[in-house]
Amino acid sequence: MANKTKWPIEFTLLGLTDNSKYQVILFGFFLIVYILTIVGNSLMVITVTLSSTLHTPMYFFLRNLSVVDMCYTTSTVPKLLSDFLSDIKQISFFGCVAQLYSFISFGGVECVLLAAMAVDRYVAICMPLLYSKVMNWKICMIMASTCWIIGLLNSLAHTVFTFRLPFCKSRDINHFFCDIPPLLALSCADTSINEIVVYTAGGSVIFGSFLLTIMSYVFIARAIFKIQTAAGRLKAFSTCASHLAVVILYFGTIVFTYIRPTSSYSLDRDRVVPVLYGIITPMLNPIIYSFRNKDVHGAITKVILRHQQLPTLQ
């Protein structure tokens, strides 16, 4: 009996709404968002891979970001879509473990990856003559691998400490997926250690990445203001504007969700916020990064034309 209390067979996800009419509308909305996310990020991955003109550090990191975004949104949206069509929104205990681990993993990887992309822009703008030497292929691979390792290890810590708790208050998760705050709310044990882990491990990843990003942009801004011509300043800023927009949207919502005392959580309100950074942002990333980017537009056109010409060549 004690084991059943500590390790429930399954949880029930309460979802975003109980209204059946809204569920149909939301199903259509999130289905479109998910399709756009997969198609947009897949197109970015294919374009960067096949286009030799995009084999640069910036697009190397952007391709990694697209892969992360597809995995990130896939960790929650397919289950969310199926729950919209089901009266019983259950998830197994180990399915919940897997969902929490994958969601936190890809979220952590994205945090560090955004910081790595900011460092890349810093080197490109502040040290243009040394760019090819500093951001060589080996360094890029090390930076990308570090992003993945940090994200996976950070998630492992959160997952272990979350599921060591006994869940004896209820099996109803007031969320549309298994996340740390609603799971802590189900535990009848002391969750102070979990909060410490969130603030130390999670906070280090989030704030460390954010601070590194902000520091990079402070130096970038100083370098841009030193450019003599307005056209030069505009060109330099345009290479960073899209990344800065993603950083503000992503870090702003993720800090609001996790880096707060548990007592300040409002689960009814806060379950909507992850939609922004976990579902909407992965859809917007390929749009934001390709918007007004002539290199990406030209590469996509060449890839499409090459694909259309293949049958005739055969």
C-alpha positions in Angstrom: 0.0 0.0 0.0 2.8 2.4 0.9 4.4 1.8 -2.5 1.2 2.6 -4.3 1.0 5.8 -2.4 4.6 6.7 -3.2 4.5 5.4 -6.8 1.0 5.9 -8.2 0.2 3.9 -11.3 -1.0 6.9 -13.2 -1.8 10.6 -13.0 -4.7 12.6 -14.5 -3.9 15.7 -16.4 -6.5 18.4 -15.9 -5.5 20.2 -19.1 -6.0 23.8 -20.1 -9.8 23.8 -19.9 -12.8 21.6 -19.0 -15.1 23.3 -21.6 -15.7 20.8 -24.4 -16.3 23.6 -26.9 -13.0 25.3 -26.1 -11.3 21.9 -26.3 -12.3 21.5 -29.9 -11.1 25.1 -30.7 -7.9 24.6 -28.8 -7.3 21.2 -30.5 -7.4 22.9 -33.9 -5.2 25.8 -32.7 -2.5 23.6 -31.2 -2.6 21.1 -34.2 -1.9 24.0 -36.5 0.9 25.4 -34.2 2.5 21.9 -34.0 2.4 21.4 -37.8 3.9 24.8 -38.4 6.6 24.1 -35.7 7.6 20.8 -37.3 7.5 22.0 -40.9 9.2 25.3 -40.2 12.0 23.8 -38.1 12.4 20.8 -40.4 12.8 23.2 -43.4 15.4 25.2 -41.4 17.4 22.0 -40.7 17.2 20.8 -44.3 18.1 24.2 -45.7 21.1 24.7 -43.4 22.3 21.1 -44.1 22.0 21.2 -47.9 23.1 24.8 -48.5 26.9 25.3 -48.5 26.5 29.0 -48.1 24.9 28.5 -44.6 27.7 26.3 -43.3 28.7 28.9 -40.8 28.8 28.9 -36.9 25.6 31.0 -36.7 23.6 28.6 -38.8 25.2 25.6 -37.2 23.7 26.8 -33.9 20.4 27.7 -35.5 20.1 24.2 -36.9 20.7 22.8 -33.4 18.1 25.2 -32.1 15.6 23.9 -34.7 16.2 20.3 -33.7 15.8 21.2 -30.0 12.5 23.1 -30.8 11.0 20.1 -32.6 11.9 17.8 -29.7 10.8 20.4 -27.1 7.3 20.8 -28.5 6.9 17.1 -29.2 7.4 16.4 -25.5 4.1 17.9 -24.7 1.9 18.7 -27.7 1.0 15.2 -29.0 -0.2 14.2 -25.6 -2.1 17.5 -25.3 -3.8 16.9 -28.6 -4.9 13.4 -27.7 -6.2 14.7 -24.3 -8.4 17.3 -26.1 -10.2 14.3 -27.8 -10.4 12.2 -24.7 -12.6 12.3 -21.6 -10.0 10.6 -19.5 -6.7 12.5 -19.6 -4.5 10.0 -17.9 -0.7 9.6 -18.1 1.2 6.7 -16.6 3.7 7.3 -13.8 6.7 6.5 -16.0 5.2 8.4 -18.9 5.0 11.4 -16.5 8.7 10.9 -15.6 9.7 10.7 -19.3 7.6 13.8 -20.1 9.1 15.9 -17.3 12.6 14.8 -18.1 12.4 15.5 -21.8 10.6 18.8 -21.4 13.1 20.2 -18.8 16.0 18.7 -20.9 15.1 20.5 -24.1 14.2 23.6 -22.2 17.6 23.7 -20.6 19.4 22.9 -23.8 17.6 25.8 -25.5 18.6 28.2 -22.6 22.3 27.4 -23.0 22.1 27.3 -26.8 20.7 30.8 -26.9 23.6 31.9 -24.8 26.1 30.2 -27.2 24.4 32.0 -30.1 24.9 35.3 -28.3 28.6 34.6 -27.8 28.8 33.8 -31.5 27.3 37.2 -32.4 29.6 38.9 -30.0 32.7 37.4 -31.6 31.4 38.2 -35.1 30.7 41.8 -34.3 33.4 42.7 -31.7 36.2 40.5 -33.1 35.5 40.2 -36.9 39.1 39.6 -37.9 39.4 36.7 -35.4 36.0 35.3 -36.0 37.0 32.4 -38.3 39.8 31.4 -35.9 37.9 31.7 -32.7 34.6 30.1 -33.9 36.2 27.2 -35.7 34.4 23.9 -36.3 36.0 22.2 -33.2 34.9 25.1 -30.9 31.4 25.0 -32.3 31.1 21.3 -31.7 32.4 21.7 -28.1 29.9 24.5 -27.4 27.0 22.6 -28.9 27.9 19.4 -27.0 28.2 21.4 -23.8 24.7 22.8 -24.3 23.2 19.3 -24.6 25.2 17.9 -21.6 24.2 20.8 -19.3 20.5 20.5 -20.4 20.4 16.7 -19.9 22.2 16.7 -16.5 20.1 19.6 -15.2 16.9 17.8 -16.1 18.2 14.6 -14.5 18.6 16.4 -11.2 15.1 17.9 -11.3 13.5 14.6 -12.3 15.2 12.5 -9.6 14.4 15.0 -6.8 10.8 15.5 -8.0 9.9 11.8 -8.3 11.6 10.8 -5.0 8.6 12.5 -3.3 5.5 10.7 -2.2 2.4 11.9 -4.1 -0.4 11.3 -1.6 -2.5 14.4 -1.8 -4.1 13.7 -5.2 -3.3 12.1 -8.6 -4.8 15.1 -10.5 -2.1 17.3 -12.0 -3.4 20.8 -12.5 -1.6 21.3 -15.8 -1.6 20.0 -19.4 1.7 18.2 -18.9 3.9 16.9 -16.1 5.8 19.9 -14.8 7.7 20.6 -11.5 5.4 23.1 -9.8 2.1 21.1 -10.1 3.9 17.9 -9.1 5.3 19.5 -6.0 1.8 20.6 -5.1 0.6 16.9 -5.0 3.3 15.9 -2.5 2.5 15.6 1.2 6.3 15.7 2.0 8.6 18.6 2.6 9.5 20.1 -0.8 12.2 22.5 0.5 15.0 20.4 -1.0 13.2 20.5 -4.4 13.0 24.3 -4.2 16.7 24.5 -3.5 17.4 22.3 -6.5 15.2 24.5 -8.7 16.9 27.7 -7.5 20.5 26.3 -7.7 20.5 23.9 -10.6 17.7 25.4 -12.6 18.5 28.9 -11.6 22.2 28.5 -12.6 21.2 27.3 -16.1 18.6 29.9 -16.6 20.3 33.0 -15.1 23.8 31.8 -16.1 22.6 31.6 -19.8 20.7 34.9 -19.5 23.5 36.8 -17.9 26.0 35.5 -20.5 23.6 36.6 -23.2 23.0 40.0 -21.7 26.8 40.5 -21.3 27.4 39.6 -24.9 24.8 42.1 -26.1 26.2 44.9 -23.9 29.6 44.5 -25.7 27.8 44.1 -29.0 25.8 47.4 -28.4 29.1 49.2 -27.5 30.7 48.0 -30.7 27.6 48.9 -32.8 27.6 52.5 -31.4 31.2 52.9 -32.4 30.4 52.2 -36.1 30.6 55.5 -38.0 27.7 55.2 -40.5 24.1 54.7 -39.7 23.8 52.0 -42.4 26.7 50.1 -40.8 25.0 50.3 -37.4 21.7 49.1 -38.9 23.4 46.2 -40.6 25.2 45.1 -37.5 22.1 45.4 -35.3 19.9 43.5 -37.8 22.1 40.4 -37.4 21.3 40.4 -33.7 17.7 41.7 -33.5 16.0 38.4 -34.2 18.1 36.5 -31.6 17.4 39.2 -29.0 13.7 39.0 -29.6 13.7 35.3 -29.0 15.8 35.7 -25.8 13.4 38.2 -24.3 10.4 36.1 -25.0 11.9 32.8 -23.9 13.8 33.8 -20.8 11.1 36.2 -19.6 8.4 33.5 -19.5 10.6 30.7 -18.2 11.9 32.8 -15.3 8.3 33.7 -14.4 7.4 30.0 -14.3 10.3 28.5 -12.3 12.3 31.1 -10.4 9.7 32.0 -7.8 8.8 30.7 -4.3 6.3 27.8 -4.4 3.9 29.9 -2.3 3.5 32.4 -5.1 2.4 29.8 -7.7 -1.1 30.0 -9.1 -1.5 26.7 -10.9 -4.7 27.8 -12.7 -2.9 30.8 -14.1 0.6 29.5 -14.5 -0.4 26.5 -16.6 -1.0 28.8 -19.5 2.5 30.4 -19.4 4.4 27.3 -20.6 2.4 27.5 -23.8 4.4 30.6 -24.6 7.9 29.3 -24.1 7.3 25.6 -24.7 4.9 25.7 -27.7 4.6 29.2 -29.3 8.3 30.1 -29.2 9.5 26.9 -31.0 7.0 27.7 -33.7 8.1 31.4 -34.0 11.9 30.7 -33.9 12.3 29.7 -37.6 10.0 32.5 -38.6 11.9 35.1 -36.6 15.3 34.0 -37.7 14.4 33.8 -41.4 12.4 37.0 -41.4 14.2 39.6 -43.7 17.2 37.2 -43.9 18.2 37.2 -47.5 20.7 34.3 -47.0 18.0 32.0 -45.6 15.5 33.1 -48.3 18.0 32.4 -51.1 19.1 29.1 -49.6 15.4 27.9 -49.2 14.7 28.9 -52.8 17.7 26.9 -54.1 16.8 23.9 -52.0 13.2 23.9 -53.3 14.3 24.4 -56.9 16.9 21.6 -56.6 14.2 19.3 -55.3 11.8 20.2 -58.2 14.5 19.5 -60.7 15.4 16.1 -59.4 12.6 14.2 -61.1 13.5 15.7 -64.5 17.2 14.8 -64.0 16.2 11.2 -63.4 
